[in-house]
């Protein structure tokens, strides 16, 4: 197989807060008199690999201490971390959020407390957070990977789903993504009346993984503020600048890259039966070559691919993937695709089965992950098909493999 690829760079939205620490501290000042000495403050953190998230959490911990109050951290990630107390604590540690680094306890308990009943669902929350004097949430605002509405991934979803642990996630997700869109604000509104939520730190991220916006929002303003922030997040979302591809090679998937391993907004696939697919990009074959180092060996989202490798199959934590799939009720994304012994065999299989018999016309793109899209590799014929200006930063070279058939 002789595949000649050029490395290119696209211009992506790169708005950035120059001093995030200073900006967060500046906005926290207006809540100074809201926390009393000796009060407990639960800081809710998710499993997303948000740029500088550990730095933001540390600032919150230190701010709470400066009020002579007692901070502690709770995981707010639904069923992630193999749906275990220790697994969720480990996920946070891998993101740099540990007791040692933060200087406060990390209290992780997968069992949740029932807060009450909505018309359609039981609503749960974290046991430790429910007993705190105050709750503070930290999360990124971004497009969801299963539905689109006024409230997608953000503070409201963290409150309604993430803090609900496995039970809460199952309750909210059991109706499917079409209903989930309406349930999130409904559950969030209910919980804001029942829980001592003080404020949330909403983060926007640019295509380089840097903080592009920080907004500290009082609990009473969550539902009003989040839709506007989501619109900004859509403008910051990078993508693949092609309407159609024959083959997409993804070097790594993982929870630190996207909640679904691969961002469905980037690959143009929901793969949810009964749900309409995005109009573009249209990709015939997706190949996944590996799991990210911070994935915790969870391969959830591998079902979005067509082909993968033996090393991915052997590395994946089947229990973690199963728990995530059942809690989200999106079992399609946990299917194990056709797999091969090496990268070379997997890529060859994708090329052979992509319905493009003329290899000179093959439209192939290789990316590091769906979170890293500033630089990538393409077949030269895609240069003229790009919807954005691309700068060639490395001349065409043949795709190379080591003796075991793994990509170099």
C-alpha positions as CSV (number, residue, x, y, z in Angstrom):
1,X,0.0,0.0,0.0
2,X,1.5,3.3,-1.1
3,X,-0.3,6.2,0.4
4,X,1.3,9.6,-0.1
5,X,0.1,12.3,2.4
6,X,0.9,15.9,3.0
7,X,0.8,17.6,6.4
8,X,-1.4,20.7,6.5
9,X,-2.5,23.4,8.9
10,X,-5.9,25.1,9.0
11,X,-6.7,28.3,10.6
12,X,-9.0,27.7,13.6
13,X,-10.8,30.0,16.0
14,X,-8.1,30.9,18.6
15,X,-9.7,33.5,20.8
16,X,-8.0,33.2,24.2
17,X,-8.2,34.5,27.7
18,X,-4.6,35.8,28.3
19,X,-4.6,35.3,32.0
20,X,-7.3,32.8,33.0
21,X,-6.3,32.7,36.7
22,X,-6.5,36.5,37.0
23,X,-9.9,36.6,35.3
24,X,-11.4,33.8,37.4
25,X,-10.2,35.5,40.6
26,X,-11.6,38.8,39.4
27,X,-15.1,37.3,38.9
28,X,-15.0,35.4,42.1
29,X,-14.8,38.6,44.1
30,X,-18.5,39.3,43.8
31,X,-19.3,36.1,45.7
32,X,-17.0,37.0,48.6
33,X,-19.7,37.5,51.2
34,X,-21.7,34.5,50.1
35,X,-19.6,31.9,51.9
36,X,-19.2,31.9,55.7
37,X,-16.3,30.7,57.9
38,X,-16.4,27.0,58.6
39,X,-19.0,26.2,55.8
40,X,-18.4,23.3,53.5
41,X,-18.2,23.8,49.8
42,X,-18.5,21.0,47.3
43,X,-16.6,21.7,44.0
44,X,-18.1,19.5,41.2
45,X,-15.7,18.4,38.5
46,X,-16.3,16.3,35.4
47,X,-14.3,13.9,33.3
48,X,-13.6,16.1,30.3
49,X,-10.0,16.9,29.4
50,X,-10.6,20.7,29.5
51,X,-7.5,22.8,29.0
52,X,-6.1,24.2,32.3
53,X,-9.0,22.7,34.2
54,X,-6.8,21.6,37.2
55,X,-5.6,25.2,37.4
56,X,-9.1,26.5,37.5
57,X,-10.1,24.0,40.2
58,X,-7.1,24.9,42.3
59,X,-8.0,28.5,42.2
60,X,-11.5,27.7,43.4
61,X,-10.1,25.6,46.3
62,X,-7.8,28.4,47.4
63,X,-10.6,30.9,47.1
64,X,-12.9,28.9,49.3
65,X,-10.0,28.6,51.8
66,X,-9.5,32.3,51.7
67,X,-13.1,32.7,52.9
68,X,-12.1,30.4,55.9
69,X,-14.5,27.8,54.6
70,X,-13.8,24.1,53.9
71,X,-13.6,23.0,50.3
72,X,-13.8,19.4,49.0
73,X,-14.1,18.0,45.4
74,X,-16.7,15.6,44.1
75,X,-16.7,13.8,40.7
76,X,-19.7,14.9,38.5
77,X,-19.4,12.5,35.6
78,X,-22.4,10.2,35.7
79,X,-21.3,6.7,35.0
80,X,-17.7,7.4,33.8
81,X,-14.8,5.9,35.5
82,X,-16.2,2.3,35.1
83,X,-19.1,3.5,37.3
84,X,-17.2,3.0,40.5
85,X,-16.2,5.3,43.3
86,X,-12.5,4.6,43.0
87,X,-12.7,4.7,39.2
88,X,-14.1,8.3,39.2
89,X,-11.5,9.4,41.7
90,X,-8.8,8.0,39.4
91,X,-10.3,9.8,36.4
92,X,-10.0,13.1,38.2
93,X,-6.4,12.3,39.3
94,X,-5.5,11.6,35.7
95,X,-6.7,15.2,34.9
96,X,-4.5,16.6,37.6
97,X,-7.3,16.9,40.2
98,X,-6.0,14.9,43.2
99,X,-6.0,15.5,46.9
100,X,-2.3,16.1,46.9
101,X,-2.3,18.6,44.1
102,X,-5.5,20.4,45.1
103,X,-4.8,20.5,48.8
104,X,-8.3,19.4,49.8
105,X,-10.3,16.1,50.1
106,X,-11.7,14.4,47.0
107,X,-14.8,12.6,48.1
108,X,-16.0,10.0,45.6
109,X,-19.1,7.9,46.0
110,X,-20.9,6.3,43.1
111,X,-24.1,5.8,45.0
112,X,-26.4,8.8,44.7
113,X,-29.1,10.4,46.9
114,X,-32.7,10.7,45.5
115,X,-33.7,14.4,45.6
116,X,-37.2,14.0,44.3
117,X,-39.5,13.2,41.4
118,X,-40.3,15.0,38.2
119,X,-43.2,14.0,36.0
120,X,-41.1,11.5,34.1
121,X,-38.0,10.7,36.1
122,X,-36.5,10.4,39.6
123,X,-33.8,13.0,40.2
124,X,-30.5,12.1,42.0
125,X,-27.4,13.9,43.2
126,X,-24.1,13.3,44.8
127,X,-24.3,12.2,48.5
128,X,-21.5,14.5,49.7
129,X,-22.7,17.5,47.6
130,X,-26.2,17.2,49.0
131,X,-24.9,17.6,52.5
132,X,-22.6,20.6,51.8
133,X,-23.5,24.2,52.7
134,X,-22.7,25.2,49.1
135,X,-22.1,23.6,45.7
136,X,-19.9,25.0,43.0
137,X,-19.8,23.5,39.5
138,X,-16.9,23.7,36.9
139,X,-17.6,22.7,33.4
140,X,-17.0,23.5,29.7
141,X,-19.9,24.7,27.6
142,X,-19.9,22.9,24.2
143,X,-22.0,21.2,21.6
144,X,-23.4,17.8,22.7
145,X,-22.5,14.7,20.8
146,X,-26.1,13.1,20.7
147,X,-28.5,16.0,20.3
148,X,-28.7,19.8,19.7
149,X,-30.9,22.2,21.6
150,X,-30.6,25.4,23.7
151,X,-28.9,23.4,26.5
152,X,-26.3,20.9,25.6
153,X,-23.1,20.1,27.4
154,X,-22.5,22.6,30.3
155,X,-23.5,23.5,33.8
156,X,-27.2,22.4,33.5
157,X,-26.2,19.0,32.2
158,X,-23.5,18.6,34.9
159,X,-26.1,19.3,37.5
160,X,-28.8,17.1,36.0
161,X,-26.7,14.2,34.8
162,X,-23.1,14.4,36.0
163,X,-23.8,15.0,39.7
164,X,-26.5,12.3,39.6
165,X,-23.9,9.5,39.3
166,X,-25.0,6.3,37.5
167,X,-28.6,6.3,38.8
168,X,-29.1,9.9,37.8
169,X,-27.5,9.4,34.4
170,X,-29.7,6.3,33.7
171,X,-32.9,8.1,34.7
172,X,-32.2,11.1,32.5
173,X,-30.9,9.0,29.5
174,X,-33.5,6.3,29.5
175,X,-35.9,8.2,27.1
176,X,-33.2,8.6,24.5
177,X,-31.5,11.7,23.1
178,X,-34.6,13.3,21.5
179,X,-36.2,13.6,25.0
180,X,-32.9,14.2,26.8
181,X,-32.7,17.7,25.2
182,X,-35.8,18.8,27.1
183,X,-35.2,16.9,30.3
184,X,-31.8,18.5,31.0
185,X,-33.2,22.1,31.7
186,X,-36.2,20.7,33.4
187,X,-34.1,18.6,35.8
188,X,-31.6,21.4,36.3
189,X,-34.4,23.9,37.2
190,X,-35.8,21.4,39.7
191,X,-32.4,20.8,41.3
192,X,-31.5,24.4,41.5
193,X,-34.6,24.8,43.8
194,X,-33.6,21.8,46.0
195,X,-29.8,22.0,46.3
196,X,-27.5,24.7,47.7
197,X,-25.9,25.6,44.4
198,X,-23.9,28.9,44.8
199,X,-22.5,29.4,41.3
200,X,-21.0,27.7,38.3
201,X,-17.8,28.4,36.4
202,X,-18.6,28.1,32.7
203,X,-15.5,27.6,30.5
204,X,-15.3,28.1,26.7
205,X,-12.4,26.4,24.9
206,X,-10.8,27.2,21.5
207,X,-9.6,24.7,18.9
208,X,-6.1,24.7,20.5
209,X,-7.4,23.5,23.9
210,X,-6.9,26.9,25.5
211,X,-9.5,28.8,27.6
212,X,-11.4,31.2,25.3
213,X,-13.9,32.4,27.9
214,X,-14.7,32.3,31.6
215,X,-18.0,33.2,33.1
216,X,-18.8,32.8,36.8
217,X,-22.6,32.4,36.9
218,X,-24.9,32.7,39.9
219,X,-27.1,29.6,40.3
220,X,-30.3,31.6,39.6
221,X,-28.9,32.7,36.2
222,X,-27.8,29.2,34.9
223,X,-30.8,28.7,32.6
224,X,-30.7,32.3,31.2
225,X,-27.0,32.4,30.6
226,X,-26.1,29.1,29.1
227,X,-27.8,29.3,25.7
228,X,-25.8,32.4,24.8
229,X,-22.5,30.7,25.9
230,X,-23.4,27.7,23.8
231,X,-23.8,29.9,20.7
232,X,-20.2,31.1,21.3
233,X,-19.0,27.5,21.8
234,X,-20.4,26.6,18.4
235,X,-18.3,29.3,16.8
236,X,-15.2,28.0,18.5
237,X,-15.7,24.4,17.4
238,X,-13.1,23.3,14.9
239,X,-13.9,20.7,12.3
240,X,-12.6,18.8,9.3
241,X,-12.9,21.1,6.3
242,X,-14.2,18.5,3.8
243,X,-17.8,17.6,2.8
244,X,-16.8,14.1,2.0
245,X,-14.0,11.6,2.7
246,X,-13.4,8.0,1.7
247,X,-11.3,7.2,4.8
248,X,-10.6,9.0,8.1
249,X,-7.8,7.7,10.2
250,X,-8.1,8.7,13.9
251,X,-4.9,8.0,15.9
252,X,-6.6,8.2,19.3
253,X,-10.0,8.2,20.9
254,X,-10.8,8.7,24.6
255,X,-12.9,10.4,27.3
256,X,-10.3,13.2,27.5
257,X,-11.0,13.9,23.8
258,X,-14.8,13.7,23.8
259,X,-17.5,12.1,25.9
260,X,-18.1,9.8,23.0
261,X,-14.4,9.1,22.4
262,X,-14.7,10.9,19.1
263,X,-16.7,14.1,18.8
264,X,-19.7,13.3,16.6
265,X,-19.9,16.9,15.5
266,X,-16.4,16.4,13.9
267,X,-16.9,13.0,12.3
268,X,-20.5,13.7,11.1
269,X,-21.9,10.5,12.7
270,X,-24.4,10.0,15.5
271,X,-25.0,6.3,14.7
272,X,-28.1,6.2,16.8
273,X,-31.0,4.3,15.4
274,X,-34.0,6.5,14.7
275,X,-32.0,9.7,14.9
276,X,-31.1,11.7,11.7
277,X,-27.5,11.9,10.8
278,X,-25.6,15.2,10.3
279,X,-25.4,16.3,6.6
280,X,-21.7,16.6,6.6
281,X,-19.0,15.5,6.6
282,X,-19.9,12.2,4.9
283,X,-17.2,9.7,5.7
284,X,-17.4,6.2,4.3
285,X,-14.8,4.5,6.6
286,X,-13.4,5.5,9.9
287,X,-10.3,3.7,11.3
288,X,-9.3,4.0,15.0
289,X,-5.7,3.1,15.7
290,X,-5.4,3.6,19.5
291,X,-6.7,4.8,22.9
292,X,-5.4,8.0,24.5
293,X,-3.2,7.8,27.5
294,X,-5.9,9.5,29.7
295,X,-8.8,7.4,28.4
296,X,-8.6,5.0,31.4
297,X,-8.7,2.3,28.8
298,X,-12.4,3.1,28.1
299,X,-13.1,2.6,24.5
300,X,-16.6,4.0,24.6
301,X,-17.3,5.5,21.2
302,X,-15.4,2.8,19.3
303,X,-18.7,1.8,17.8
304,X,-18.6,5.0,15.8
305,X,-15.7,3.5,13.9
306,X,-15.8,0.9,11.1
307,X,-12.4,-0.6,11.7
308,X,-9.9,-0.8,14.5
309,X,-6.8,-2.8,15.6
310,X,-6.1,-5.7,17.9
311,X,-4.2,-3.5,20.3
312,X,-7.3,-1.4,20.9
313,X,-9.5,-4.4,21.4
314,X,-7.0,-5.9,23.9
315,X,-6.5,-2.7,25.8
316,X,-10.1,-1.7,26.1
317,X,-11.8,-1.9,29.5
318,X,-14.9,-3.8,28.6
319,X,-16.6,-3.2,31.9
320,X,-16.1,0.5,31.8
321,X,-17.4,0.7,28.2
322,X,-20.4,-1.5,29.1
323,X,-21.3,0.6,32.1
324,X,-21.1,3.8,30.1
325,X,-23.2,2.4,27.3
326,X,-26.0,1.2,29.6
327,X,-26.1,4.3,31.7
328,X,-26.3,6.5,28.6
329,X,-28.7,4.1,26.9
330,X,-26.6,4.6,23.7
331,X,-25.4,1.0,23.3
332,X,-24.7,1.5,19.6
333,X,-21.5,3.3,20.5
334,X,-20.0,0.4,22.4
335,X,-20.1,-2.0,19.5
336,X,-16.7,-3.5,18.6
337,X,-15.9,-2.9,14.9
338,X,-14.0,-5.1,12.6
339,X,-10.4,-5.3,13.9
340,X,-7.0,-6.3,12.4
341,X,-3.6,-7.2,13.8
342,X,-1.8,-4.0,12.8
343,X,-2.3,-0.4,11.8
344,X,-1.3,-1.3,8.2
345,X,-3.9,-4.1,7.9
346,X,-6.6,-1.9,9.4
347,X,-5.9,1.0,7.0
348,X,-5.6,-1.3,4.0
349,X,-9.0,-2.8,4.9
350,X,-10.6,0.6,5.1
351,X,-9.1,1.6,1.8
352,X,-10.2,-1.6,0.1
353,X,-13.8,-1.3,1.4
354,X,-14.5,2.4,0.9
355,X,-16.0,2.0,-2.5
356,X,-13.2,4.0,-4.2
357,X,-11.5,1.5,-6.6
358,X,-9.2,4.2,-8.1
359,X,-6.5,4.8,-5.4
360,X,-5.4,7.9,-7.3
361,X,-8.8,9.4,-6.4
362,X,-8.8,8.3,-2.8
363,X,-9.8,11.0,-0.3
364,X,-8.1,10.1,2.9
365,X,-7.4,12.2,6.0
366,X,-5.5,11.4,9.2
367,X,-6.0,13.2,12.5
368,X,-4.5,12.9,15.9
369,X,-7.9,13.0,17.6
370,X,-11.2,14.9,17.1
371,X,-9.9,17.4,19.7
372,X,-6.7,18.2,17.8
373,X,-7.6,19.6,14.4
374,X,-5.2,22.4,13.7
375,X,-2.7,20.1,11.9
376,X,-3.4,16.9,10.1
377,X,-2.4,14.8,7.1
378,X,-4.4,14.4,3.8
379,X,-4.0,13.0,0.3
380,X,-2.9,15.7,-2.0
381,X,-6.2,15.6,-4.0
382,X,-8.0,17.0,-1.0
383,X,-6.1,20.3,-1.1
384,X,-8.4,21.5,-3.9
385,X,-11.5,20.2,-2.1
386,X,-11.0,22.0,1.3
387,X,-13.7,24.4,2.4
388,X,-11.0,26.3,4.3
389,X,-7.6,27.6,3.3
390,X,-4.9,25.0,4.1
391,X,-1.2,25.7,4.5
392,X,1.1,22.8,3.5
393,X,3.7,22.5,6.3
394,X,5.3,19.2,5.2
395,X,5.7,17.9,1.6
396,X,4.0,14.7,0.5
397,X,5.6,11.6,2.1
398,X,4.6,8.0,2.0
399,X,2.7,6.6,5.0
400,X,5.3,4.5,6.8
401,X,5.0,1.5,9.2
402,X,7.4,-0.4,11.5
403,X,8.3,-4.1,11.3
404,X,5.1,-5.0,13.1
405,X,2.9,-2.9,10.7
406,X,2.3,-0.1,13.2
407,X,2.2,3.5,11.9
408,X,5.3,5.7,12.3
